[in-house]
């Protein structure tokens, strides 16, 4: 047993909690109440799911259990062939997961580009600000009003709740979430209309002359062009399309005028082809109000957690799309910490592609739809069983992930990579400690706490761009005519659930729909999209917008329904660019 008494969570989450072992005895643990981003509590995934979920304990080759050495030898032989690809998921967010990039570079293999999560929104942010800096948690705490825009805080970011105490809260979401029920105002807009809402709010700000003119003249002087752009949008039909009116818009403006405001924006608003434009529009509204570079103000999205770091695992490999990967182009495909057979859009296409791969290698913790298809299965260590470093896309704090448990099961990503370096007689791989130190020594320090080198107490205080000397760029075009298309089908929303992390842990078979849809609780229903059909069990939920259905992203077969397209900008998956019809079975 390792002697360390603390570590950090590697699960895919904003919070990146610090963990304290109770009396040094794993797995008894608690959250660190002194950690600035936590409140002493840990989620059920850490307290229960990770320890109860059955792990892959034995390596396999061609369906037969073999020793780890035999399986690693099979991995070596697979990589002696040309045309290899590493497709990495987000099962563990520690930086050491990327050490395998170094091997792929040496064998001239391919990596992926783009994202299944947040890249469209990131691209929209970069369009306006030039760089995606994180908004520190203390600025959220200093706000007067918080606009929670397409983000289900209690499910995806629960440790942020103490920072919202005493705030005026507005929630913008097609679903009346738990936080929406507690909010001062909830705007239940139609799905895929967040862009229009941001532009209409901006137009009203101009109409009442409440823009931050002095700040705009210094940091965003093209605001008059933005005014002209907002005038191109016809207010009456757009408000009708969104599902709101001038009265409700006026109530939103009451929470935006003459006060410190933070927008907490979730990834749900950008799971569409136009996702980048949506974040750019929201940022443009924030800039119009002068919410950048001011205390208690800003836009909090998923930040670039590696910003300011020199990444030792950044390599010049050729890259292919992570969203529409053509796996059949490669003789050897290594799937690391992911489950593309279920998590990628358009399951039918993905599975057909995976089945054409001669040497499909799965390197992960749990049995899933991808591991069952793999020729070679390598069990991984979990993050309690190895050394790592945890960055966060939700805050500025960096944690050393210490090994706190010993296990005979599996192999770490570093040891996996070292085996292959040795098998191929490759030089140049440094020690594991070297790479961990390479990350930590780049951090700032506040006492004993590591801080991202990109941390700024008030981001964009001096300007925008990488050097901080650029102006904010407002959105100036939007190519989308969906508003003019008559389509009575239901929007398919696929948010996270508190029962699972994507396809890890508990799976589901339910579809939530509004009672007015005409179906009964527990009834079996067929959902049909342009991509396929899926049979699920009905759960009635009056909290939904009437023209959408919700199928959480841990649902078996969900991505049979979703499209193989990438966003206009950012190379992102467009899970919610799907509409479905319903029929009784």
C-alpha positions in Angstrom: 0.0 0.0 0.0 1.3 3.4 -1.0 2.0 5.8 1.9 0.2 8.9 0.5 -2.9 10.0 2.3 -4.4 12.2 -0.5 -4.9 12.2 -4.2 -7.3 13.8 -6.7 -10.2 12.5 -8.8 -9.5 11.7 -12.5 -13.1 11.4 -13.6 -14.4 13.7 -16.4 -15.9 16.5 -14.4 -15.4 20.3 -13.9 -14.8 19.8 -10.2 -11.5 17.7 -10.2 -11.9 17.1 -6.4 -9.1 16.6 -4.0 -9.5 13.3 -2.1 -8.4 12.6 1.5 -8.1 9.0 2.7 -9.7 8.3 6.0 -6.9 7.1 8.4 -4.9 6.3 5.3 -7.1 3.3 4.5 -8.2 3.0 0.8 -11.0 3.0 -0.3 -12.4 4.9 2.7 -12.2 8.5 1.6 -13.7 12.0 1.8 -13.4 15.3 0.0 -10.9 17.8 1.2 -12.9 20.5 2.9 -10.0 22.9 2.7 -9.7 22.6 -1.0 -10.8 25.9 -2.6 -12.9 24.1 -5.3 -14.6 21.5 -3.1 -16.8 21.4 -0.1 -15.6 18.2 1.6 -18.1 16.0 -0.2 -17.4 13.4 -2.9 -19.9 12.2 -5.6 -21.4 8.8 -5.7 -19.1 7.8 -8.6 -16.1 8.0 -6.2 -17.8 6.7 -3.1 -19.6 3.9 -4.7 -19.7 3.3 -8.5 -15.9 3.0 -9.1 -15.6 0.4 -6.4 -18.6 -1.7 -7.3 -18.3 -1.7 -11.1 -16.6 -5.0 -12.2 -13.3 -4.3 -13.8 -11.5 -6.2 -16.6 -9.0 -8.2 -14.6 -7.4 -10.5 -17.2 -5.9 -9.6 -20.6 -7.4 -11.3 -23.6 -6.2 -12.1 -27.1 -8.7 -13.5 -29.6 -11.3 -14.0 -26.8 -8.9 -16.1 -24.7 -7.5 -15.0 -21.3 -3.8 -14.7 -21.4 -1.1 -13.3 -19.2 -0.4 -9.5 -19.4 3.0 -10.2 -20.9 1.5 -12.3 -23.7 -1.1 -9.7 -24.5 1.5 -6.9 -24.6 3.5 -9.0 -27.0 0.5 -9.2 -29.2 0.2 -5.4 -29.0 3.8 -5.2 -30.1 3.2 -7.4 -33.1 0.1 -5.4 -34.0 2.2 -2.2 -34.1 4.8 -3.7 -36.4 2.2 -3.2 -39.1 1.8 0.1 -40.9 -1.2 2.5 -40.6 -1.9 2.7 -36.9 -4.3 4.9 -34.9 -4.7 5.9 -31.3 -8.2 6.9 -30.4 -8.4 8.2 -26.8 -11.4 8.7 -24.7 -11.9 10.7 -21.5 -12.2 7.9 -19.0 -9.3 9.3 -17.0 -8.5 13.0 -17.2 -4.9 12.8 -15.8 -2.2 14.3 -18.0 -0.2 11.0 -18.0 -2.8 9.5 -20.3 -1.2 11.3 -23.2 2.2 9.7 -22.7 1.3 7.1 -25.3 1.4 9.9 -27.9 5.2 9.7 -27.7 5.1 6.1 -28.9 2.7 6.9 -31.7 5.0 9.6 -33.0 7.9 7.2 -33.1 6.0 4.6 -35.2 4.5 7.3 -37.4 1.0 6.5 -36.2 -2.0 8.7 -36.3 -3.8 10.6 -33.5 -7.2 12.3 -33.6 -8.3 15.9 -33.8 -11.6 17.5 -32.6 -13.8 16.5 -29.7 -17.0 14.7 -28.7 -17.6 17.3 -26.0 -16.8 21.0 -26.1 -14.7 22.0 -29.1 -17.4 23.9 -31.0 -17.9 26.2 -28.1 -14.2 26.6 -27.6 -13.9 27.6 -31.2 -16.6 30.2 -30.8 -14.9 31.6 -27.7 -11.5 31.9 -29.5 -13.2 33.7 -32.4 -14.1 36.5 -30.0 -11.5 36.5 -27.3 -8.5 35.1 -29.2 -7.8 32.6 -26.4 -10.0 30.6 -24.0 -9.0 31.7 -20.5 -10.7 30.2 -17.5 -12.8 32.4 -15.2 -11.6 31.8 -11.6 -14.2 30.6 -9.1 -13.7 33.6 -6.8 -15.1 35.8 -9.6 -18.3 33.7 -9.6 -18.5 34.1 -5.9 -18.2 37.9 -6.3 -21.1 38.1 -8.8 -24.5 39.7 -8.1 -26.4 37.7 -10.8 -25.5 34.4 -12.3 -27.0 33.3 -15.7 -26.9 29.5 -15.9 -27.2 28.9 -19.6 -27.6 25.3 -20.8 -25.8 23.9 -17.8 -27.3 21.4 -15.3 -25.2 22.5 -12.3 -26.5 20.0 -9.8 -25.6 17.0 -12.1 -22.4 18.1 -13.8 -20.8 20.7 -11.5 -22.3 20.1 -8.0 -19.3 21.6 -6.1 -20.1 24.9 -7.6 -23.3 25.3 -5.6 -21.8 27.0 -2.6 -20.4 29.7 -4.9 -24.0 30.5 -6.0 -25.3 31.2 -2.5 -27.0 34.6 -2.2 -27.0 35.2 -6.0 -29.8 36.2 -8.2 -30.2 33.2 -10.5 -31.5 33.1 -14.1 -31.6 29.7 -15.8 -31.9 29.4 -19.6 -32.7 25.8 -20.6 -35.3 23.8 -22.5 -35.6 21.6 -19.3 -36.8 22.8 -15.9 -33.8 21.4 -14.1 -33.4 21.2 -10.3 -31.5 24.5 -10.3 -34.2 26.1 -12.6 -36.9 25.3 -10.1 -34.9 27.3 -7.5 -34.0 30.1 -9.8 -35.4 33.7 -9.7 -36.3 33.3 -13.4 -36.3 30.3 -15.9 -36.4 30.9 -19.6 -37.6 27.6 -21.1 -36.5 28.3 -24.7 -36.9 25.9 -27.7 -33.8 23.7 -28.2 -31.1 25.1 -30.6 -32.2 28.7 -30.2 -29.6 29.9 -27.8 -27.9 31.9 -30.5 -31.1 33.8 -31.3 -31.7 34.5 -27.6 -28.3 36.0 -27.2 -28.7 38.2 -30.3 -32.1 39.4 -29.3 -30.9 40.3 -25.8 -28.0 42.2 -27.4 -30.5 44.1 -29.7 -32.6 45.1 -26.7 -29.4 46.3 -24.8 -28.7 48.5 -27.8 -32.3 49.7 -27.9 -32.3 50.9 -24.4 -28.7 52.2 -24.7 -27.5 50.2 -21.7 -24.3 48.9 -23.3 -20.9 49.5 -21.6 -19.9 52.3 -24.0 -16.7 53.4 -22.2 -15.4 49.8 -21.9 -16.4 49.1 -25.5 -14.5 52.1 -26.9 -11.3 50.8 -25.3 -11.6 47.0 -25.6 -14.2 46.2 -28.3 -14.4 49.2 -30.6 -16.3 47.4 -33.4 -19.5 47.3 -31.3 -21.2 49.6 -33.7 -20.8 47.0 -36.5 -22.3 44.5 -34.0 -25.3 46.8 -33.6 -25.8 46.7 -37.4 -25.6 42.9 -37.3 -28.3 42.7 -34.6 -30.6 44.8 -36.7 -30.5 42.1 -39.4 -32.4 39.8 -37.1 -36.2 40.3 -37.1 -37.3 40.4 -33.6 -41.0 39.4 -33.7 -40.6 36.1 -35.6 -37.4 35.2 -33.8 -39.0 35.6 -30.3 -41.9 33.5 -31.4 -39.6 30.8 -32.7 -37.6 30.9 -29.5 -40.8 30.6 -27.5 -40.6 33.8 -25.5 -41.8 37.4 -25.7 -40.7 41.0 -25.0 -42.0 40.8 -21.4 -39.9 37.8 -20.5 -36.8 39.3 -22.3 -37.3 42.5 -20.2 -37.2 40.4 -17.1 -33.9 38.8 -18.1 -32.5 42.3 -18.7 -33.3 43.2 -15.1 -30.7 40.8 -14.0 -28.1 42.1 -16.5 -28.2 45.9 -16.0 -25.8 47.8 -13.7 -24.5 44.8 -11.7 -21.8 42.2 -11.6 -22.9 39.2 -13.8 -21.4 35.8 -14.6 -22.7 33.5 -17.4 -22.2 29.8 -16.6 -22.5 28.2 -20.0 -22.8 24.4 -20.5 -21.9 22.2 -23.5 -25.5 21.5 -24.3 -25.9 24.8 -26.1 -23.2 23.8 -28.7 -24.0 20.2 -29.5 -25.2 21.4 -32.9 -23.5 22.3 -36.3 -23.8 25.9 -35.3 -22.3 25.5 -31.8 -19.4 27.8 -32.3 -21.7 30.7 -33.4 -23.8 30.1 -30.2 -20.8 30.6 -27.9 -19.6 33.5 -29.9 -23.0 35.1 -29.7 -23.2 34.6 -25.9 -19.7 36.1 -25.6 -20.7 39.0 -27.8 -23.6 39.7 -25.4 -21.3 39.6 -22.5 -18.8 41.9 -24.2 -21.6 44.4 -25.0 -22.4 44.5 -21.2 -18.7 45.0 -20.4 -18.5 41.7 -18.5 -14.9 40.9 -19.4 -12.0 42.1 -17.3 -14.1 43.2 -14.4 -14.5 41.8 -10.9 -17.4 39.4 -10.4 -18.1 39.2 -14.1 -17.4 37.0 -17.0 -18.3 33.9 -19.0 -17.5 30.5 -17.5 -17.4 27.6 -20.0 -14.9 24.7 -20.3 -11.6 26.5 -20.3 -8.4 25.3 -22.0 -6.9 23.4 -19.0 -3.4 23.2 -20.7 -3.2 26.9 -21.5 0.1 28.2 -20.3 1.8 24.8 -20.2 4.5 23.4 -22.4 3.0 20.0 -23.0 5.7 17.3 -23.1 3.2 15.0 -24.9 2.4 17.3 -27.8 3.7 15.6 -30.9 3.5 16.3 -34.7 1.6 13.2 -35.6 -0.9 13.1 -38.5 -4.4 13.4 -37.2 -7.9 12.3 -38.3 -11.3 13.4 -37.1 -12.3 12.0 -33.7 -16.0 12.6 -34.6 -16.2 10.7 -38.0 -13.2 8.5 -37.7 -12.7 6.0 -40.5 -11.3 3.2 -38.4 -11.1 0.9 -41.5 -8.3 3.0 -42.9 -6.0 1.5 -40.2 -4.7 -2.0 -39.7 -4.0 -1.4 -36.0 -6.3 0.8 -33.8 -5.6 1.4 -30.1 -8.7 2.5 -28.1 -7.5 4.0 -24.9 -9.9 4.9 -22.1 -12.9 5.2 -24.3 -15.9 3.4 -25.8 -16.4 4.6 -29.4 -18.8 1.8 -30.2 -21.3 3.5 -27.9 -20.1 7.0 -27.3 -19.4 8.2 -30.9 -22.3 9.5 -33.0 -23.9 7.2 -35.6 -23.3 3.8 -33.9 -24.1 1.7 -37.0 -21.4 3.4 -39.0 -18.8 3.3 -36.1 -19.4 -0.4 -35.4 -19.1 -1.3 -39.1 -15.8 0.5 -39.2 -14.4 -1.1 -36.0 -15.3 -4.6 -37.3 -13.0 -4.0 -40.4 -9.9 -3.3 -38.2 -7.5 -6.2 -38.3 -5.9 -5.5 -34.9 -8.4 -3.7 -32.6 -6.8 -3.1 -29.2 -8.8 -2.0 -26.2 -6.9 -0.5 -23.2 -9.3 0.4 -20.4 -10.9 -0.5 -17.1 -14.4 -1.8 -17.8 -16.0 -4.2 -20.2 -18.1 -2.4 -22.8 -19.3 -2.5 -26.4 -15.8 -1.7 -27.7 -13.9 -4.2 -25.6 -16.2 -6.9 -26.7 -15.2 -6.3 -30.3 -11.4 -6.0 -29.6 -8.9 -8.6 -30.7 -6.6 -7.6 -27.8 -7.8 -6.4 -24.4 -5.4 -4.8 -22.0 -6.7 -4.1 -18.5 -5.7 -0.6 -17.2 -4.8 0.7 -13.7 -7.4 3.1 -12.3 -6.2 6.5 -11.1 -5.9 5.4 -7.4 -3.2 2.9 -8.5 -0.7 5.2 -10.4 1.0 8.6 -10.3 -0.5 11.4 -12.3 -1.4 15.1 -12.4 -4.9 16.5 -12.6 -5.7 19.8 -14.4 -9.2 21.2 -14.5 -11.3 22.7 -17.2 -13.6 24.2 -14.5 -11.1 26.0 -12.3 -7.5 27.0 -11.9 -6.3 24.5 -9.3 -3.9 21.7 -10.2 -3.5 18.5 -8.1 -0.8 15.8 -7.8 -2.6 12.5 -8.2 -0.8 10.1 -5.9 -0.8 6.4 -5.9 -2.8 5.4 -2.9 -3.6 1.7 -3.6 -1.7 -1.3 -4.9 -3.3 -3.7 -7.4 -2.1 -6.7 -9.4 -4.6 -5.8 -12.0 -3.6 -4.1 -15.2 -0.9 -1.7 -16.4 -0.5 2.1 -16.3 -0.3 4.2 -19.4 3.3 5.0 -18.7 4.3 1.3 -18.3 2.3 0.4 -21.4 4.3 3.0 -23.3 7.6 2.0 -21.8 7.0 -1.6 -22.8 6.5 -0.6 -26.4 9.5 1.7 -26.4 11.6 -1.2 -25.1 10.1 -3.8 -27.5 10.9 -1.5 -30.5 14.3 -0.6 -29.1 13.3 3.1 -29.1 15.3 5.6 -27.1 14.1 8.9 -25.7 11.4 8.0 -23.2 12.1 9.8 -19.9 11.1 8.5 -16.5 7.5 8.7 -15.2 8.7 11.2 -12.5 10.4 13.3 -15.1 7.0 13.9 -16.9 5.1 14.5 -13.6 7.7 17.1 -12.5 7.5 18.6 -16.0 3.9 19.5 -15.4 4.1 20.5 -11.8 7.2 22.7 -12.1 5.3 24.9 -14.6 2.6 25.7 -12.1 2.3 28.7 -9.9 2.0 28.2 -6.2 -0.4 29.6 -3.6 1.1 28.2 -0.4 1.1 24.4 -1.0 -1.6 24.6 -3.7 -0.6 24.3 -7.4 -2.2 26.8 -9.7 -2.4 26.8 -13.5 0.4 28.9 -15.1 -2.4 30.6 -17.1 -4.2 31.8 -14.0 -5.2 35.4 -13.9 -7.3 36.8 -11.1 -9.4 38.8 -13.5 -9.0 37.4 -17.0 -8.9 39.8 -20.0 -8.4 42.8 -17.7 -5.9 44.3 -20.1 -7.3 43.0 -23.4 -7.8 40.0 -25.5 -5.7 37.6 -27.6 -2.7 35.6 -26.6 -0.7 38.7 -25.7 -3.6 40.6 -24.2 -3.3 43.5 -26.6 -6.1 42.7 -29.1 -9.7 43.9 -29.2 -12.7 41.7 -28.7 -14.2 40.5 -32.0 -18.0 40.5 -32.2 -19.9 37.8 -34.2 -20.6 39.2 -37.6 -22.2 36.4 -39.6 -24.4 33.4 -39.1 -25.2 30.9 -41.9 -28.2 28.9 -40.8 -31.7 28.8 -42.2 -33.2 26.3 -39.7 -35.6 28.9 -38.4 -37.4 28.8 -41.8 -37.8 25.0 -41.9 -41.1 23.6 -40.8 -40.4 20.3 -38.9 -42.8 19.0 -36.4 -40.5 16.2 -35.1 -39.1 16.3 -31.6 -35.7 17.6 -30.8 -33.5 14.9 -29.3 -31.6 16.1 -26.2 -28.8 13.9 -24.7 -27.6 15.4 -21.4 -25.5 13.8 -18.7 -27.1 12.0 -15.8 -26.2 11.7 -12.1 -26.1 7.9 -12.5 -23.2 7.6 -15.0 -20.3 9.3 -16.7 -21.1 9.0 -20.4 -21.1 5.2 -20.9 -19.3 4.4 -17.6 -21.2 2.9 -14.7 -25.0 2.6 -14.8 -26.7 2.3 -18.2 -30.3 3.2 -19.0 -33.2 2.4 -21.4 -35.6 5.3 -20.9 -36.9 8.3 -22.9 -38.3 11.3 -21.1 -41.1 13.1 -22.8 -43.8 15.7 -22.0 -47.2 14.3 -20.9 -48.8 16.2 -23.8 -46.9 13.9 -26.3 -49.7 11.4 -25.8 -47.8 8.4 -24.4 -48.2 6.6 -21.1 -45.7 6.1 -18.3 -43.8 2.8 -18.8 -45.1 2.4 -22.4 -42.6 1.1 -25.0 -42.0 3.5 -27.8 -39.9 3.6 -31.0 -37.7 6.7 -31.7 -36.8 7.1 -35.3 -34.3 9.6 -36.7 -32.7 9.9 -40.1 -29.9 7.6 -38.8 -31.9 4.7 -37.2 -34.4 3.5 -34.7 -34.3 2.8 -31.0 -36.9 1.3 -28.7 -37.1 2.7 -25.2 -39.4 3.0 -22.2 -41.4 6.2 -21.6 -40.9 8.3 -18.5 -43.3 11.3 -18.4 -41.7 14.6 -17.4 -43.7 17.8 -17.4 -40.4 19.7 -16.9 -39.4 19.3 -20.5 -40.1 21.7 -23.4 -43.1 20.2 -25.2 -41.2 19.8 -28.5 -38.2 17.8 -27.2 -37.5 14.4 -25.7 -34.6 13.6 -23.4 -32.4 10.5 -23.7 -29.5 10.7 -21.3 -26.1 9.9 -22.7 -25.7 6.7 -20.7 -28.6 5.1 -22.6 -27.8 1.9 -24.5 -28.1 2.5 -28.2 -28.6 6.3 -28.0 -26.1 7.0 -30.7 -28.0 4.8 -33.2 -30.1 8.0 -33.5 -27.3 10.7 -33.8 -25.7 12.0 -37.0 -22.1 11.6 -38.4 -21.5 15.2 -38.9 -19.0 17.7 -37.5 -19.7 21.3 -36.4 -19.2 24.2 -38.7 -16.2 25.2 -36.6 -14.2 23.3 -33.9 -14.5 19.7 -35.3 -17.0 18.8 -32.7 -19.7 16.1 -32.5 -23.3 17.3 -33.2 -25.3 14.9 -31.0 -28.3 17.2 -30.8 -28.5 18.0 -34.5 -31.1 15.2 -34.6 -34.9 15.2 -34.6 -37.0 12.1 -34.0 -40.5 10.8 -34.5 -42.3 8.7 -32.0 -44.4 5.6 -32.5 -46.0 3.0 -30.3 -44.7 -0.5 -30.4 
